[in-house]
């Protein structure tokens, strides 16, 4: 928010379907003093009596940033939907500005209006903006009894959303299609993902979802089942993955380097830990790299960046990580590079299965410290008519802070 309102040349005005009736006195004053007003065509249409210059904001949204910045020094109003900072345009615009250059006046968001119409407590309702984001972002939260409010682009987006729910076993989910909330065109209709047949849905539209069905639920704890990931056998198996994620200790806004990512399971679970985490997955094998991307898409994380390179080649040109996992390509040269180039405090976790790799980690742990853990797992397997323990190759894990 602007520190000194007198210096703010840009006013971001949230506007709802009720037009000028829903605006605050501060918003009316900004519009009255404006030399230029810009916004989507439907927002400008709600204010037909503006006396100043008006321009329609282009599509895609990013194309309007440079023309807006060129107006510095004039009194400019940007019209946006509802609350500019809840899946809105506010953060996209203001990251280009100094704090003193702008001020914002929000009105109730579509999420707030939808929750009010449905009687849902918004603090326990998932809210997603999927205008231009993949529907797969729903995947991690789909479970019976979950309530979700989703913003979509148009009627076709509502149909695609219902199809996504059906395809993943949640066709019994109840849907409320909420159109033009807060204005004279407001309409709310109830249906299910399996039976929806509306052909006249108008923009702007939100969908309330009461999730139901027998689709697979993605657990919230680390160590998801191996069969959630497509792989060629090169995957950190579920129990070891859980221990590895515990050692990596993902935290909000942190970035992981997953070196030798294979199926991408470690990086994907890192991303599932919190919506603000980031991950770079380094994989020299193009087939595995593409498989990691597909696994991320299937599990609803679109923040995974897969880099086709063999470490340590190509590591230097990327943002510094908060944590590094070495799942493949462990070598003296890689450890030397990481220890030389990573900033102090970076967490490193490496898993080894061969005697040679175990010896390498033992030597580095002796020299640099950290924790060395030997993981030995067995599962029950038939032995004739009885059962016995089938041992897996032991894993040696080194975890250390640079």
C-alpha positions as CSV (number, residue, x, y, z in Angstrom):
1,X,0.0,0.0,0.0
2,X,1.2,3.5,-0.6
3,X,3.0,5.2,2.3
4,X,2.1,8.7,1.2
5,X,-1.3,8.8,-0.6
6,X,-0.5,12.3,-2.0
7,X,2.3,10.8,-4.1
8,X,0.3,7.9,-5.5
9,X,-0.3,8.3,-9.2
10,X,-2.1,5.0,-9.6
11,X,-5.3,4.0,-7.8
12,X,-6.5,0.4,-8.1
13,X,-10.2,0.3,-7.7
14,X,-12.0,-2.9,-7.1
15,X,-15.4,-3.0,-8.7
16,X,-18.2,-5.5,-8.5
17,X,-21.3,-6.3,-10.6
18,X,-23.2,-3.6,-8.8
19,X,-21.0,-0.9,-10.4
20,X,-20.8,2.5,-8.9
21,X,-23.3,1.6,-6.1
22,X,-20.8,-0.6,-4.5
23,X,-17.9,1.8,-4.6
24,X,-16.5,3.6,-1.5
25,X,-16.3,7.4,-1.3
26,X,-12.5,7.1,-1.8
27,X,-13.1,5.2,-5.1
28,X,-15.6,7.7,-6.3
29,X,-13.2,10.5,-5.5
30,X,-10.3,8.8,-7.4
31,X,-12.6,8.3,-10.4
32,X,-13.7,12.0,-10.3
33,X,-10.0,13.2,-10.3
34,X,-8.7,10.7,-12.8
35,X,-7.1,11.8,-16.0
36,X,-7.2,8.2,-17.4
37,X,-9.2,5.1,-16.4
38,X,-8.3,1.7,-17.7
39,X,-9.7,-1.8,-17.1
40,X,-11.5,-4.6,-18.8
41,X,-14.3,-3.7,-21.1
42,X,-17.0,-5.1,-18.8
43,X,-15.7,-2.9,-15.9
44,X,-15.6,0.2,-18.0
45,X,-19.2,-0.6,-19.1
46,X,-20.3,-0.4,-15.5
47,X,-19.2,3.3,-15.4
48,X,-20.6,4.9,-18.6
49,X,-20.5,8.5,-17.3
50,X,-16.7,8.8,-16.9
51,X,-15.5,12.2,-18.1
52,X,-11.8,11.4,-18.6
53,X,-9.9,9.3,-21.1
54,X,-10.6,5.6,-21.0
55,X,-8.7,2.6,-22.4
56,X,-9.5,-1.1,-22.5
57,X,-6.9,-3.3,-20.8
58,X,-5.5,-5.8,-23.3
59,X,-5.5,-9.6,-23.3
60,X,-3.2,-11.2,-22.2
61,X,-3.1,-9.1,-19.0
62,X,0.7,-8.7,-19.0
63,X,0.5,-6.7,-22.3
64,X,-1.1,-3.8,-20.4
65,X,1.8,-3.4,-17.9
66,X,4.1,-1.3,-20.0
67,X,1.4,1.1,-21.3
68,X,0.3,1.6,-17.7
69,X,3.8,2.4,-16.5
70,X,4.2,4.9,-19.3
71,X,1.4,6.9,-17.6
72,X,3.5,7.7,-14.6
73,X,2.9,11.3,-13.5
74,X,-0.8,11.3,-14.5
75,X,-3.7,10.4,-12.2
76,X,-4.6,6.9,-13.4
77,X,-7.3,4.5,-12.1
78,X,-7.1,0.8,-12.8
79,X,-10.4,-1.0,-12.5
80,X,-10.2,-4.7,-11.4
81,X,-12.6,-7.3,-10.1
82,X,-13.5,-7.3,-6.4
83,X,-10.4,-7.6,-4.2
84,X,-7.3,-6.8,-6.3
85,X,-5.1,-8.9,-4.0
86,X,-7.0,-12.2,-3.9
87,X,-6.3,-14.0,-7.1
88,X,-6.5,-10.5,-8.6
89,X,-4.5,-8.1,-10.7
90,X,-3.1,-6.1,-7.8
91,X,0.0,-8.1,-7.1
92,X,0.9,-8.3,-10.8
93,X,0.8,-4.6,-11.2
94,X,2.3,-3.4,-7.9
95,X,5.4,-5.5,-8.1
96,X,6.5,-3.1,-10.8
97,X,6.0,0.0,-8.6
98,X,7.4,1.6,-5.5
99,X,5.1,1.5,-2.4
100,X,4.5,5.2,-2.6
101,X,3.2,5.1,-6.2
102,X,-0.1,3.3,-5.6
103,X,-3.1,2.9,-3.4
104,X,-5.9,0.3,-3.6
105,X,-9.6,0.3,-2.7
106,X,-11.0,-3.2,-2.7
107,X,-14.7,-4.3,-2.6
108,X,-15.9,-7.8,-1.6
109,X,-14.3,-10.5,-3.6
110,X,-16.2,-13.2,-5.6
111,X,-15.0,-15.6,-3.0
112,X,-16.6,-13.6,-0.2
113,X,-19.8,-13.2,-2.1
114,X,-20.0,-16.9,-3.0
115,X,-19.3,-18.0,0.6
116,X,-22.0,-15.6,1.8
117,X,-24.5,-17.0,-0.7
118,X,-23.7,-20.7,0.1
119,X,-23.3,-20.1,3.9
120,X,-19.8,-21.6,3.9
121,X,-17.2,-20.5,6.4
122,X,-14.5,-19.1,4.2
123,X,-11.7,-19.8,6.6
124,X,-12.3,-23.6,6.1
125,X,-13.1,-23.4,2.3
126,X,-10.4,-23.8,-0.3
127,X,-10.3,-20.9,-2.8
128,X,-8.7,-21.2,-6.2
129,X,-8.4,-18.9,-9.2
130,X,-8.3,-21.0,-12.3
131,X,-8.9,-18.5,-15.0
132,X,-5.7,-19.3,-16.8
133,X,-4.3,-22.0,-14.4
134,X,-4.5,-25.8,-15.0
135,X,-7.4,-27.6,-13.4
136,X,-4.9,-30.0,-12.1
137,X,-4.3,-27.6,-9.2
138,X,-7.4,-29.1,-7.7
139,X,-5.9,-32.6,-7.5
140,X,-4.1,-32.3,-4.1
141,X,-7.3,-31.1,-2.4
142,X,-9.9,-33.4,-3.8
143,X,-11.3,-35.5,-1.0
144,X,-14.9,-36.1,0.3
145,X,-16.3,-33.3,2.4
146,X,-13.9,-30.7,1.1
147,X,-15.5,-27.4,0.0
148,X,-13.9,-25.4,-2.8
149,X,-14.8,-22.1,-4.5
150,X,-13.2,-21.9,-7.9
151,X,-13.1,-18.9,-10.3
152,X,-13.1,-20.0,-14.0
153,X,-13.0,-18.0,-17.2
154,X,-16.5,-18.8,-18.7
155,X,-19.1,-21.5,-19.2
156,X,-16.7,-23.7,-21.1
157,X,-14.5,-23.5,-18.0
158,X,-17.3,-24.8,-15.9
159,X,-17.9,-27.7,-18.2
160,X,-14.2,-28.5,-18.2
161,X,-14.1,-28.4,-14.4
162,X,-17.1,-30.8,-14.1
163,X,-15.3,-33.1,-16.6
164,X,-12.1,-33.1,-14.5
165,X,-14.1,-34.0,-11.4
166,X,-15.8,-36.9,-13.2
167,X,-12.5,-38.2,-14.7
168,X,-10.9,-38.4,-11.3
169,X,-13.8,-40.2,-9.6
170,X,-15.6,-37.2,-8.0
171,X,-18.6,-37.1,-10.3
172,X,-20.9,-37.1,-7.3
173,X,-19.7,-33.7,-6.2
174,X,-22.4,-31.1,-5.8
175,X,-21.8,-27.9,-7.8
176,X,-23.2,-24.5,-7.4
177,X,-22.8,-22.3,-10.5
178,X,-22.7,-18.7,-9.4
179,X,-23.0,-16.1,-12.1
180,X,-22.5,-12.3,-11.9
181,X,-22.6,-12.3,-8.1
182,X,-23.6,-9.0,-6.5
183,X,-25.3,-7.5,-9.6
184,X,-28.7,-7.5,-11.3
185,X,-27.7,-10.5,-13.5
186,X,-26.9,-12.7,-10.4
187,X,-28.0,-16.3,-10.8
188,X,-27.2,-19.4,-8.7
189,X,-27.9,-22.9,-9.9
190,X,-27.2,-26.3,-8.3
191,X,-26.2,-29.5,-10.1
192,X,-23.6,-32.2,-9.9
193,X,-20.4,-32.8,-11.8
194,X,-22.0,-35.9,-13.4
195,X,-25.3,-34.3,-14.4
196,X,-24.5,-30.7,-15.3
197,X,-26.2,-29.7,-18.6
198,X,-26.2,-25.9,-18.5
199,X,-25.5,-24.3,-21.8
200,X,-26.1,-20.6,-21.0
201,X,-23.6,-19.8,-18.3
202,X,-22.4,-16.2,-18.4
203,X,-19.2,-14.5,-17.3
204,X,-18.1,-13.7,-14.6
205,X,-18.7,-17.1,-13.0
206,X,-17.6,-19.0,-9.9
207,X,-18.3,-22.6,-8.9
208,X,-18.8,-23.9,-5.4
209,X,-17.9,-27.5,-5.1
210,X,-18.9,-29.9,-2.3
211,X,-16.5,-32.7,-3.1
212,X,-17.9,-36.2,-3.1
213,X,-17.1,-39.5,-4.8
214,X,-14.9,-42.5,-4.6
215,X,-11.8,-41.1,-6.4
216,X,-8.4,-41.6,-5.0
217,X,-7.4,-39.1,-2.3
218,X,-3.9,-37.8,-2.3
219,X,-2.6,-38.0,1.3
220,X,-1.3,-34.9,2.9
221,X,1.7,-36.6,4.6
222,X,5.0,-37.1,2.7
223,X,5.7,-40.6,1.4
224,X,2.8,-40.9,-1.1
225,X,2.3,-44.4,-2.6
226,X,4.8,-45.3,-5.3
227,X,2.0,-46.0,-7.8
228,X,1.1,-42.3,-7.8
229,X,4.3,-41.8,-9.9
230,X,5.0,-43.2,-13.3
231,X,8.6,-44.5,-13.2
232,X,11.0,-47.0,-14.8
233,X,12.2,-48.4,-11.5
234,X,14.4,-45.4,-10.7
235,X,12.3,-43.9,-7.9
236,X,13.0,-43.2,-4.2
237,X,10.6,-45.7,-2.7
238,X,7.8,-44.5,-0.4
239,X,9.4,-45.2,3.1
240,X,12.8,-43.8,2.1
241,X,11.1,-40.8,0.4
242,X,9.3,-40.0,3.7
243,X,12.6,-40.0,5.6
244,X,14.2,-38.0,2.8
245,X,11.5,-35.3,2.9
246,X,11.8,-35.2,6.7
247,X,15.6,-34.6,6.3
248,X,15.1,-31.9,3.6
249,X,12.5,-30.2,5.9
250,X,10.6,-28.1,3.3
251,X,9.4,-24.7,4.5
252,X,7.3,-21.9,2.9
253,X,9.0,-20.0,0.1
254,X,12.0,-22.3,-0.1
255,X,13.5,-23.7,-3.2
256,X,14.8,-27.3,-3.8
257,X,17.4,-28.6,-6.2
258,X,16.5,-32.3,-7.0
259,X,19.6,-33.6,-8.7
260,X,19.1,-36.8,-10.7
261,X,15.4,-36.5,-10.3
262,X,14.3,-39.7,-12.1
263,X,10.5,-39.8,-11.7
264,X,10.5,-36.4,-9.9
265,X,9.0,-37.9,-6.7
266,X,11.1,-36.0,-4.2
267,X,10.7,-32.6,-6.0
268,X,6.9,-33.2,-6.4
269,X,6.5,-34.1,-2.7
270,X,8.5,-31.0,-1.8
271,X,6.1,-28.9,-3.9
272,X,3.1,-30.6,-2.3
273,X,4.4,-29.6,1.2
274,X,3.3,-25.9,0.7
275,X,1.9,-23.8,-2.1
276,X,4.8,-21.4,-2.0
277,X,7.7,-23.8,-2.4
278,X,9.6,-24.1,-5.6
279,X,11.7,-26.9,-7.1
280,X,14.2,-27.4,-9.9
281,X,14.7,-31.0,-11.0
282,X,17.9,-31.8,-12.9
283,X,17.8,-34.8,-15.1
284,X,20.0,-35.7,-18.1
285,X,17.9,-38.5,-19.5
286,X,15.2,-36.8,-21.7
287,X,12.7,-39.6,-21.2
288,X,12.9,-39.4,-17.4
289,X,12.8,-35.6,-17.6
290,X,9.5,-35.7,-19.5
291,X,8.2,-38.4,-17.1
292,X,8.9,-36.1,-14.2
293,X,7.0,-33.3,-15.9
294,X,4.0,-35.6,-16.5
295,X,4.0,-36.7,-12.9
296,X,4.0,-33.1,-11.7
297,X,1.1,-32.3,-14.0
298,X,-0.9,-35.4,-12.9
299,X,-0.5,-34.5,-9.2
300,X,-1.5,-30.9,-9.6
301,X,1.9,-29.1,-9.1
302,X,2.8,-26.8,-12.0
303,X,5.7,-25.1,-10.3
304,X,8.2,-27.9,-11.1
305,X,11.0,-26.7,-13.5
306,X,12.8,-29.6,-15.1
307,X,16.3,-28.9,-16.4
308,X,17.9,-31.3,-18.9
309,X,21.5,-31.4,-17.7
310,X,24.0,-33.7,-16.0
311,X,25.2,-32.3,-12.7
312,X,27.3,-30.4,-11.9
313,X,27.2,-29.1,-15.5
314,X,24.5,-26.4,-15.8
315,X,23.9,-25.9,-12.1
316,X,25.6,-22.5,-11.8
317,X,23.0,-20.5,-13.8
318,X,20.1,-21.1,-11.5
319,X,18.8,-19.4,-8.3
320,X,20.5,-20.6,-5.2
321,X,18.5,-23.4,-3.4
322,X,17.6,-23.6,0.3
323,X,18.0,-27.4,0.1
324,X,19.6,-29.9,-2.3
325,X,18.7,-33.6,-2.8
326,X,21.1,-35.9,-4.6
327,X,19.2,-38.9,-5.8
328,X,21.3,-39.8,-8.8
329,X,24.7,-38.9,-10.2
330,X,26.4,-38.8,-6.8
331,X,30.1,-38.2,-7.2
332,X,33.1,-36.6,-5.6
333,X,33.0,-33.9,-8.3
334,X,29.4,-33.1,-7.6
335,X,29.9,-32.8,-3.8
336,X,33.0,-30.6,-4.4
337,X,31.0,-28.3,-6.6
338,X,28.1,-28.0,-4.2
339,X,30.3,-27.4,-1.2
340,X,32.2,-24.7,-3.2
341,X,29.2,-22.9,-4.7
342,X,26.3,-23.2,-2.3
343,X,25.7,-20.5,0.3
344,X,26.3,-21.4,4.0
345,X,23.2,-22.9,5.6
346,X,22.0,-24.8,2.5
347,X,20.7,-28.2,3.5
348,X,22.1,-31.2,1.6
349,X,20.6,-34.7,1.6
350,X,22.2,-37.5,-0.4
351,X,21.1,-41.1,-0.6
352,X,23.5,-43.9,-1.6
353,X,22.9,-47.6,-2.4
354,X,26.2,-48.9,-3.7
355,X,29.3,-49.6,-1.6
356,X,31.3,-47.0,-3.5
357,X,28.7,-44.3,-2.9
358,X,28.4,-45.3,0.8
359,X,32.1,-45.0,1.2
360,X,32.0,-41.5,-0.5
361,X,29.3,-40.3,1.9
362,X,31.1,-41.8,4.9
363,X,34.2,-39.9,4.0
364,X,32.4,-36.6,3.5
365,X,30.5,-37.0,6.7
366,X,33.8,-37.6,8.5
367,X,35.2,-34.4,7.0
368,X,32.2,-32.1,7.0
369,X,29.9,-33.4,9.8
370,X,26.2,-33.9,9.6
371,X,24.2,-37.1,10.2
372,X,24.7,-40.5,8.6
373,X,21.8,-42.8,8.6
374,X,21.5,-46.4,7.4
375,X,18.0,-47.4,6.3
376,X,17.3,-51.1,6.1
377,X,13.8,-52.2,5.0
378,X,12.2,-55.5,4.6
379,X,8.6,-56.5,3.6
380,X,6.7,-59.7,4.0
381,X,6.8,-62.1,1.0
382,X,5.7,-65.7,0.4
383,X,8.2,-68.6,1.2
384,X,6.3,-71.6,-0.1
385,X,3.2,-71.9,2.0
386,X,4.5,-69.5,4.6
387,X,5.9,-66.0,4.7
388,X,9.2,-64.4,5.5
389,X,11.0,-61.1,5.4
390,X,12.4,-60.0,2.0
391,X,15.2,-57.5,2.5
392,X,15.8,-54.6,0.2
393,X,19.1,-53.0,-0.6
394,X,20.1,-50.8,2.4
395,X,20.2,-47.0,1.8
396,X,22.8,-44.8,3.4
397,X,21.6,-41.2,3.8
398,X,23.9,-38.2,4.6
399,X,22.2,-35.0,5.7
400,X,24.2,-31.9,6.5
401,X,24.0,-28.1,6.4
402,X,26.6,-26.5,4.2
